[in-house]
Each structure stands twice: as structure tokens, then as C-alpha cells.
Amino acid sequence: MRSVTYSMNVSLDGYIVGPDGSFDWTAPDEEVFRYWTDDVRELGAHLLGRRLYESMLYWETADQDPSLGAPELEFAALWKALPRVVFSRTLSAVQGNARLASGGLAREIERLQAEPGEGDIAIGGASLAAEAAALGLIDEYRVMVYPVLVGGGSPFFPRDERRVDLELVETRTFSSKFVLLRYRVRPGEANWPWQGQPAGA
């Protein structure tokens, strides 16, 4: 069965965007950009919310930009070919190889996992990932840590007061500056809110 992954660039204090909504600090270097390109290459589908969908619209026409180099053109081709499902209450249509979600998040993931094909199902965006985490649907967290403290904003991890036990499956340093952390959710763990409390509490 396809795994569900959640990957984003994250500040050292745990945010994907700063308190003013900016994420100008997330520009990748060549090595990190190559990692994300390889990550997209291995995906079977991508689920994303409206804001992330709109921020990625650039790649629908990026191949028309004569200033782009081969790495950016490769990413654009992979992204355009990747099936995407957009969750939005305001959009009536989407572009490219994308479709609007016709059901809830759990139903869409179940449908994708039942389809033939390979590749993980990626979730992009903190709000959508928080919903997936609350439903226990995320199998793996991939965190690309940037050496910056932004002091607030949208957190990578949901604040749902629920314990989830993880196991580290990979750590990797890029250019002695960025650090990738990959954690799998431990299979079979109940992770109930009261787990670990003393008897009679």
C-alpha cells in the first residue's frame, strides 16, 4: 500500500512560514533542490491545499522561461506530470494535471491507495497535514531543517495534543547547512492521548 508522507522546509524553531506569512528563507541551494526533484520523481500523487496549489502554479508554465536552467526545467516537467488533488472551498477549477477533491481527505487517500500504480502519496501544507495527522493518516514525516529562527507563524507539526511515537529512518546533511530528518510513524502504536498516564489519573 502506498505510504502517505508529509514533507516541507522548516525553520529550526518548527515553522514553515514566518509570522508575516513569508517564506523567503526557504530558497534551496542546488543540492537541496536536487533532493526535492528526486522526491517528486518518486511520488504517485500529491495532495495540497489552495495556498500551496496557487504558490506552485508557477511551475505550470516555467518551461516557457528562457532563463531557467536544466535542473529547474526537469523539476517543472516532473511536477506537471504528477497527479495532484487540490482541497479548496473557494476554487471552482484547477489547472494542469490536477483535480479538485470530490470527497474528504480520508476518502481521497483511500481512493488513491486503491488505484493501481506506485509511488507515495504526498501531503503539502500545514493545514491539510494537520487534518491528516488528526485522522492518523500520515506514515512518514520528512523535515528539511533550515538554519533560521523565525519566531512564529505556521507550525510544521499540528498542535493537537496527541502523542505519536516515531522512529528515525534517515538523517542527511546538505552543504553543512541544511539537515533532512525522516521519521516513520511506528506501526501498531495506539498513541492515545491518555497513554502513559499513571493509573487513576
Backbone bond lengths (Angstrom), bond angles and torsions (degrees), N, CA, C in turn:
res aa  C-N    CA-C-N  psi(-1)  N-CA   C-N-CA  omega(-1)  CA-C   N-CA-C  phi
1 M - - - 1.460 - - 1.526 109.45 -
2 R 1.320 116.41 139.77 1.464 120.93 179.71 1.527 111.10 -62.20
3 S 1.321 116.01 136.01 1.461 120.59 175.25 1.518 110.16 -80.62
4 V 1.331 115.77 152.87 1.459 122.51 175.86 1.518 107.42 -105.46
5 T 1.322 117.04 122.17 1.455 121.77 -175.98 1.525 110.71 -118.85
6 Y 1.321 115.24 152.39 1.465 121.95 176.57 1.517 107.53 -128.21
7 S 1.339 116.07 114.52 1.460 122.08 -175.69 1.522 110.20 -128.51
8 M 1.333 116.30 133.57 1.459 120.85 175.04 1.527 108.91 -156.16
9 N 1.342 115.91 160.30 1.458 121.22 167.33 1.524 107.85 -77.57
10 V 1.335 116.60 138.86 1.463 121.10 -172.69 1.522 109.84 -136.96
11 S 1.328 116.79 138.82 1.458 120.47 172.76 1.529 109.17 -71.17
12 L 1.317 116.30 162.42 1.457 119.52 -178.85 1.525 111.84 -61.30
13 D 1.344 117.50 -27.48 1.467 119.50 177.55 1.527 112.47 -91.94
14 G 1.343 117.76 12.97 1.456 120.90 165.18 1.505 118.37 95.23
15 Y 1.343 118.80 18.95 1.464 120.86 -176.65 1.524 111.58 -113.90
16 I 1.336 116.47 146.79 1.463 120.59 177.06 1.526 111.71 -94.78
17 V 1.322 117.86 -22.30 1.465 123.49 169.72 1.524 107.52 -138.51
18 G 1.331 115.93 155.08 1.456 120.47 -179.13 1.512 112.57 -79.15
19 P 1.336 117.67 179.51 1.473 121.77 -177.15 1.527 113.52 -63.20
20 D 1.349 116.87 -22.80 1.471 119.61 178.36 1.526 111.94 -94.77
21 G 1.338 116.38 7.44 1.459 120.50 179.06 1.516 114.40 85.49
22 S 1.327 117.41 0.21 1.461 120.15 -177.32 1.525 111.08 -86.14
23 F 1.326 115.26 153.74 1.461 121.08 174.72 1.530 109.98 -140.23
24 D 1.351 115.82 36.33 1.453 120.81 -179.27 1.530 112.58 -65.04
25 W 1.322 116.14 -17.21 1.465 120.77 179.72 1.522 112.48 -80.43
26 T 1.339 118.24 -2.94 1.468 120.85 -175.17 1.529 113.32 -94.14
27 A 1.332 117.71 7.39 1.467 118.92 179.73 1.527 109.50 -60.83
28 P 1.345 117.87 123.90 1.460 120.09 -176.40 1.520 112.25 -83.35
29 D 1.329 116.17 153.72 1.458 118.47 170.03 1.531 107.86 -83.15
30 E 1.323 116.74 -178.17 1.466 120.56 -175.01 1.525 112.23 -60.72
31 E 1.339 116.85 -39.54 1.461 120.50 -177.27 1.530 111.55 -68.65
32 V 1.330 116.90 -43.11 1.463 120.55 179.03 1.526 110.44 -67.97
33 F 1.326 116.83 -39.73 1.470 119.54 178.03 1.526 110.45 -60.53
34 R 1.322 116.75 -39.46 1.466 120.27 177.93 1.529 110.58 -64.91
35 Y 1.344 117.31 -37.27 1.464 119.80 177.59 1.529 110.56 -61.71
36 W 1.338 117.31 -47.16 1.461 120.10 -178.78 1.530 111.28 -65.37
37 T 1.335 116.72 -33.47 1.460 120.03 176.07 1.526 110.35 -63.35
38 D 1.325 116.24 -45.80 1.467 120.26 178.17 1.528 110.85 -64.69
39 D 1.338 116.51 -34.38 1.461 120.50 178.59 1.532 110.58 -63.72
40 V 1.330 117.11 -46.00 1.464 121.35 178.70 1.526 110.65 -63.59
41 R 1.333 116.09 -35.53 1.464 120.71 -179.35 1.528 111.92 -59.61
42 E 1.338 116.90 -30.98 1.455 121.86 -176.13 1.526 113.80 -91.19
43 L 1.331 117.97 -2.28 1.456 120.92 -176.34 1.523 111.87 -83.76
44 G 1.344 114.48 152.25 1.452 120.53 173.49 1.513 112.56 -103.00
45 A 1.350 116.28 -22.59 1.469 121.33 -179.50 1.523 108.15 -166.03
46 H 1.324 115.37 158.05 1.465 120.63 179.08 1.522 108.71 -134.88
47 L 1.340 116.08 128.25 1.458 122.27 176.47 1.518 108.44 -105.32
48 L 1.310 117.41 133.45 1.458 119.51 -177.21 1.519 111.04 -151.49
49 G 1.331 113.66 155.07 1.451 120.70 177.36 1.513 111.11 -85.93
50 R 1.333 115.31 177.34 1.467 119.83 -174.74 1.511 112.99 -61.04
51 R 1.328 118.24 -46.34 1.465 119.60 -175.12 1.524 112.09 -62.89
52 L 1.325 117.02 -43.23 1.459 119.01 178.62 1.529 110.56 -68.59
53 Y 1.331 116.18 -39.30 1.464 119.76 177.21 1.523 110.46 -56.89
54 E 1.336 116.74 -46.73 1.459 120.12 -177.52 1.523 111.70 -68.23
55 S 1.330 117.60 -34.64 1.462 119.48 179.21 1.529 111.68 -71.17
56 M 1.341 117.03 -23.22 1.466 120.60 179.82 1.526 112.82 -94.05
57 L 1.331 117.87 0.33 1.460 120.35 179.66 1.531 112.04 -61.86
58 Y 1.314 116.79 -24.99 1.461 120.58 178.45 1.523 111.69 -51.82
59 W 1.344 116.28 -37.93 1.460 120.06 -174.08 1.526 112.87 -73.74
60 E 1.329 117.87 -10.11 1.459 120.09 176.57 1.531 111.65 -68.50
61 T 1.322 116.40 -29.79 1.470 120.49 -178.56 1.520 112.09 -123.23
62 A 1.320 117.14 11.60 1.470 120.40 -175.88 1.524 112.16 -61.01
63 D 1.332 116.95 -29.39 1.459 119.00 -177.77 1.524 112.53 -68.06
64 Q 1.332 117.22 -7.89 1.460 121.21 176.30 1.520 112.50 -90.80
65 D 1.336 116.86 -3.64 1.460 122.15 -179.67 1.521 109.06 -86.81
66 P 1.331 118.77 111.42 1.471 120.79 -176.24 1.525 113.79 -68.92
67 S 1.324 117.04 -12.69 1.465 119.78 -177.76 1.526 112.95 -84.98
68 L 1.339 117.32 -10.36 1.461 119.96 -177.29 1.522 111.56 -76.51
69 G 1.329 114.25 145.22 1.447 120.33 177.04 1.513 111.27 -91.78
70 A 1.328 115.92 -178.51 1.466 121.95 -177.34 1.528 112.90 -60.83
71 P 1.348 120.48 -40.81 1.472 119.23 -179.84 1.524 112.90 -61.58
72 E 1.344 116.85 -42.02 1.460 120.15 179.98 1.527 111.52 -68.65
73 L 1.328 116.47 -38.48 1.468 119.88 178.28 1.526 111.01 -66.26
74 E 1.329 116.83 -36.05 1.461 120.14 177.16 1.529 110.34 -64.37
75 F 1.337 116.73 -44.95 1.459 119.87 178.74 1.519 110.61 -61.52
76 A 1.342 116.66 -43.62 1.466 120.55 -178.94 1.523 110.87 -59.14
77 A 1.334 116.87 -42.36 1.464 120.07 -179.04 1.523 111.30 -65.71
78 L 1.336 116.67 -41.17 1.465 120.49 179.42 1.523 111.25 -66.74
79 W 1.343 116.18 -42.12 1.464 120.30 -178.09 1.530 110.77 -66.31
80 K 1.313 117.68 -42.43 1.460 121.14 -179.56 1.523 112.23 -63.71
81 A 1.334 116.12 -32.29 1.465 119.94 -178.41 1.523 112.92 -82.78
82 L 1.330 117.28 -16.42 1.460 121.53 -175.39 1.528 111.01 -75.05
83 P 1.327 119.15 125.95 1.475 120.25 174.70 1.527 110.61 -63.38
84 R 1.338 116.37 133.08 1.449 120.98 -177.29 1.522 110.37 -131.20
85 V 1.332 115.78 144.92 1.457 122.43 177.63 1.517 107.31 -120.92
86 V 1.325 116.79 123.92 1.461 122.06 -175.29 1.524 109.44 -106.70
87 F 1.328 115.68 129.37 1.461 122.05 177.71 1.526 107.99 -102.71
88 S 1.301 116.32 115.49 1.460 120.54 -178.42 1.516 110.15 -155.90
89 R 1.336 115.87 142.09 1.463 121.43 175.14 1.519 111.19 -96.70
90 T 1.346 117.74 -5.68 1.464 120.82 -175.27 1.526 113.44 -114.94
91 L 1.318 118.64 -27.21 1.459 120.45 -179.20 1.532 110.14 -78.09
92 S 1.309 116.31 141.10 1.462 121.17 176.24 1.521 111.79 -106.96
93 A 1.341 116.91 -13.01 1.461 121.40 179.38 1.521 108.93 -156.06
94 V 1.329 116.32 154.65 1.466 122.05 177.39 1.515 108.68 -132.90
95 Q 1.331 115.98 165.90 1.458 121.19 -173.67 1.525 111.71 -106.54
96 G 1.341 113.52 163.50 1.450 120.27 171.96 1.523 113.52 65.96
97 N 1.326 115.22 -148.53 1.461 121.71 -177.26 1.532 110.49 -85.20
98 A 1.323 115.10 51.27 1.464 121.60 -178.29 1.524 108.98 -130.41
99 R 1.326 114.51 156.58 1.459 120.59 175.17 1.518 108.36 -142.08
100 L 1.317 115.29 153.50 1.456 119.86 174.98 1.522 109.75 -76.14
101 A 1.318 116.69 140.35 1.460 121.34 178.62 1.518 109.34 -61.28
102 S 1.320 115.64 135.09 1.457 120.43 179.41 1.516 112.11 -100.18
103 G 1.331 117.00 -7.82 1.461 121.33 179.56 1.520 110.18 -142.76
104 G 1.317 115.36 -171.16 1.452 119.83 178.27 1.521 111.23 -72.45
105 L 1.327 115.40 171.77 1.454 121.24 -176.25 1.525 111.94 -60.74
106 A 1.332 117.34 -47.51 1.468 120.40 -179.37 1.517 110.78 -60.75
107 R 1.320 117.08 -40.46 1.464 120.56 -178.80 1.517 111.41 -66.79
108 E 1.335 116.65 -40.24 1.461 120.07 179.97 1.528 110.76 -66.23
109 I 1.327 117.40 -40.92 1.463 120.33 178.61 1.522 110.13 -65.54
110 E 1.316 116.88 -42.90 1.464 120.35 178.18 1.522 110.96 -60.10
111 R 1.334 116.30 -40.74 1.462 120.49 179.61 1.518 111.06 -64.69
112 L 1.334 117.57 -43.59 1.457 121.16 -179.63 1.529 111.66 -66.39
113 Q 1.323 116.12 -38.87 1.458 119.27 179.89 1.524 111.98 -68.23
114 A 1.313 117.05 -25.53 1.458 121.12 179.71 1.526 112.20 -82.82
115 E 1.326 117.44 -16.72 1.454 120.55 -178.73 1.526 110.62 -76.26
116 P 1.327 117.61 150.41 1.464 119.91 175.00 1.524 110.42 -68.44
117 G 1.308 116.26 153.66 1.455 119.91 -179.82 1.514 111.39 127.75
118 E 1.314 115.11 172.86 1.453 121.56 -178.07 1.516 109.51 -124.36
119 G 1.312 114.65 175.03 1.456 120.13 178.11 1.510 111.92 100.21
120 D 1.336 115.53 142.66 1.456 121.08 -179.66 1.526 111.01 -69.25
121 I 1.329 114.78 163.54 1.459 122.46 173.16 1.522 107.09 -103.75
122 A 1.313 116.86 114.84 1.459 121.22 -177.88 1.515 110.79 -95.34
123 I 1.332 115.18 144.92 1.462 121.80 173.93 1.512 107.54 -115.84
124 G 1.320 116.95 130.78 1.452 121.43 178.86 1.516 111.08 -120.93
125 G 1.331 115.47 138.10 1.460 120.53 179.22 1.508 112.05 102.93
126 A 1.326 115.82 135.66 1.465 120.92 -173.44 1.524 113.07 -65.70
127 S 1.324 117.94 -40.77 1.467 120.23 -176.37 1.519 111.35 -65.79
128 L 1.330 116.06 -45.68 1.459 120.01 179.67 1.526 110.66 -66.42
129 A 1.341 116.40 -40.21 1.461 120.34 178.62 1.523 111.41 -65.30
130 A 1.335 117.22 -36.44 1.469 120.18 178.34 1.526 110.54 -63.33
131 E 1.327 116.53 -39.70 1.469 119.98 177.38 1.525 110.58 -65.00
132 A 1.337 116.13 -42.67 1.459 119.95 179.33 1.522 111.19 -64.96
133 A 1.328 116.93 -39.66 1.465 120.65 179.42 1.522 110.52 -64.78
134 A 1.337 116.68 -41.71 1.468 120.26 -179.95 1.525 111.68 -62.72
135 L 1.332 115.92 -28.82 1.466 120.95 179.52 1.528 111.93 -89.49
136 G 1.337 116.74 -0.64 1.459 120.88 -179.57 1.516 113.29 70.16
137 L 1.332 117.29 32.41 1.456 121.08 -174.08 1.530 114.06 -98.27
138 I 1.325 118.48 -12.11 1.465 120.57 -177.25 1.528 110.20 -86.37
139 D 1.337 115.42 128.58 1.463 121.62 178.73 1.524 112.24 -96.21
140 E 1.323 117.15 -29.65 1.461 119.80 -174.87 1.522 111.24 -147.94
141 Y 1.334 115.10 137.55 1.465 122.76 174.37 1.524 108.77 -107.10
142 R 1.325 116.57 129.78 1.462 122.00 176.85 1.519 107.97 -120.72
143 V 1.316 116.05 112.88 1.457 122.01 -172.09 1.523 109.35 -115.66
144 M 1.341 117.05 116.88 1.457 121.56 174.27 1.529 107.41 -98.68
145 V 1.339 116.00 103.81 1.461 121.37 -172.37 1.527 110.65 -86.50
146 Y 1.332 115.31 126.89 1.468 122.27 178.17 1.525 109.54 -101.05
147 P 1.327 117.63 143.90 1.464 121.24 -177.91 1.527 112.38 -79.46
148 V 1.328 115.34 68.99 1.460 120.93 179.67 1.525 108.61 -151.46
149 L 1.319 116.36 145.76 1.461 122.94 172.95 1.521 106.76 -111.00
150 V 1.326 117.51 121.78 1.466 119.86 -176.64 1.523 112.11 -104.06
151 G 1.328 118.31 -12.97 1.457 121.18 171.15 1.513 116.64 81.52
152 G 1.322 118.85 7.12 1.464 120.64 -179.87 1.511 110.20 149.02
153 G 1.333 116.24 177.59 1.454 120.87 179.97 1.514 111.14 128.44
154 S 1.309 116.10 -142.71 1.470 121.60 179.31 1.526 108.88 -94.37
155 P 1.339 117.99 117.42 1.462 120.03 -177.40 1.520 112.07 -75.63
156 F 1.317 116.29 148.87 1.468 121.30 175.87 1.518 110.53 -67.40
157 F 1.331 116.71 -46.51 1.461 120.93 -177.82 1.521 110.11 -92.30
158 P 1.331 117.66 138.55 1.469 120.74 178.69 1.513 111.36 -66.80
159 R 1.315 116.14 148.16 1.459 121.93 178.56 1.527 108.57 -101.36
160 D 1.338 115.62 69.41 1.462 119.03 -175.10 1.521 113.09 -109.75
161 E 1.349 116.23 11.00 1.465 121.19 175.67 1.528 111.65 54.37
162 R 1.322 115.05 39.18 1.464 120.07 179.06 1.516 108.64 -123.82
163 R 1.314 116.69 128.94 1.459 120.46 179.05 1.528 110.02 -79.08
164 V 1.347 115.69 135.47 1.454 122.42 175.33 1.524 107.52 -133.75
165 D 1.314 117.36 119.42 1.458 121.74 179.28 1.521 110.08 -83.60
166 L 1.330 115.37 133.64 1.456 121.70 -175.66 1.522 110.77 -124.08
167 E 1.334 115.42 161.73 1.457 120.49 171.81 1.522 108.91 -130.12
168 L 1.327 115.94 134.40 1.459 121.74 -178.54 1.525 109.36 -74.63
169 V 1.339 116.81 125.48 1.457 120.36 179.93 1.522 112.28 -112.29
170 E 1.328 117.69 -16.95 1.469 119.47 178.07 1.523 109.88 -162.59
171 T 1.315 115.44 142.74 1.460 121.90 168.31 1.515 107.28 -137.01
172 R 1.311 116.39 138.72 1.472 120.26 -174.06 1.512 109.21 -150.30
173 T 1.331 116.35 135.21 1.458 121.83 178.96 1.518 109.43 -104.58
174 F 1.318 116.25 132.64 1.455 122.47 179.70 1.521 109.73 -109.76
175 S 1.309 116.77 122.21 1.466 122.34 174.86 1.529 112.57 51.75
176 S 1.336 115.95 28.10 1.473 121.45 -179.59 1.521 112.03 55.91
177 K 1.336 116.57 27.18 1.467 119.95 -176.62 1.518 112.21 -133.77
178 F 1.325 117.46 -46.78 1.457 122.36 -179.04 1.527 109.40 -105.78
179 V 1.337 115.84 148.03 1.459 120.47 -178.79 1.522 109.30 -128.86
180 L 1.332 115.40 127.09 1.455 121.44 175.23 1.528 109.15 -95.59
181 L 1.336 115.65 132.28 1.460 122.20 174.59 1.523 107.78 -124.09
182 R 1.334 116.21 125.55 1.459 121.15 176.60 1.516 109.24 -116.92
183 Y 1.318 115.88 124.29 1.463 121.73 179.89 1.521 109.54 -124.75
184 R 1.326 116.37 134.06 1.454 122.31 172.42 1.520 109.10 -98.27
185 V 1.323 115.91 140.96 1.465 120.27 171.89 1.517 107.33 -69.74
186 R 1.310 116.89 130.72 1.461 120.64 -177.92 1.525 110.28 -65.14
187 P 1.322 117.32 125.03 1.473 119.21 -179.15 1.521 111.30 -67.84
188 G 1.320 115.09 141.96 1.459 120.66 175.40 1.511 114.81 80.80
189 E 1.350 117.61 1.46 1.461 119.64 179.10 1.518 109.46 -81.78
190 A 1.316 116.45 131.12 1.470 119.92 179.94 1.518 111.04 -71.78
191 N 1.368 116.79 -43.64 1.460 121.74 178.41 1.530 112.88 54.79
192 W 1.335 116.49 39.20 1.462 118.52 178.36 1.523 110.14 -73.82
193 P 1.345 118.20 152.25 1.463 120.49 -177.48 1.520 113.59 -56.59
194 W 1.347 117.73 -31.06 1.452 119.37 -175.96 1.524 111.90 -91.81
195 Q 1.341 117.45 1.08 1.459 119.85 -177.10 1.530 110.04 -60.85
196 G 1.287 117.47 132.06 1.445 121.50 177.97 1.501 115.16 92.14
197 Q 1.337 118.62 -4.89 1.454 120.99 178.58 1.524 109.30 -77.49
198 P 1.316 116.41 146.64 1.479 118.73 178.53 1.517 111.44 -65.32
199 A 1.331 115.96 152.95 1.464 121.34 -179.96 1.517 109.93 -59.95
200 G 1.329 115.12 137.35 1.464 120.01 179.09 1.513 114.00 83.39
201 A 1.372 116.92 -0.15 1.465 118.11 -179.56 1.512 110.50 -71.24
